[in-house]
Amino acid sequence: MAKTTTELLCVLSGFGGQGVLFAGKVLANCGLIDGRHVSWMPSYGPEMRGGTANCSVSLSVEPIGSPFITRPTAVIAMNQPSVEKFGPTIVPGGVCVIDTTLAMKADEIEMAEGVTRCMFPATKIAEDEGLKGLANIICLGKLWAETGFCEHDVLTAAIEKCVPPKKKHLLEPNLRAIELGINL
């Protein structure tokens, strides 16, 4: 884990169906469990699956003035349009986690000085590891490894809280996916 942060302004973005809203919910729950101020604001196009989806998550030890994030400290981009839209908005020294399976030209997008680009084919890795549909959680694990936005046990507890009881069979794969992302 690189550095620990007391504030995280994160935009998670991709196509509908890639799980960016769920990953944002896990991130927001990390803040709630940690006793921080939290804002979670989802946004998606009219066609949920296949349309665009993103959410803004703020975690802070101070009160949050607005749920709108115009200058994120971190971005998770699950496709090329997301990198193009949000990559240039990251503050200098921020982090951009990019799934290169659907963002093959991410290295061509200009970003502020000092932005750490974590680029890897998360969707392909998820499929190869038998974790189809969990590229979002792999990316969240990588974001945690880069920013340390909470303690590891808080991250695990947030996943446990967000996987509903009727989908309990998905808990273990989600926990595997987060560890896979952490260790990339």
Secondary structure, DSSP 8 states (H G I E B T S, - for coil): -----S-EEEEEEEETTS-HHHHHHHHHHHHHHTT-EEEEEEEE-SSTTTSEEEEEEEEESS--S-S--SS-SEEEE-SHHHHHHHGGGS-TT-EEEEETTS-TTGGGS---TT-EEEEE-HHHHHHHTT-TT-HHHHHHHHHHHHH--S-HHHHHHHHHHHS-GGGGGGHHHHHHHHHHHHT-
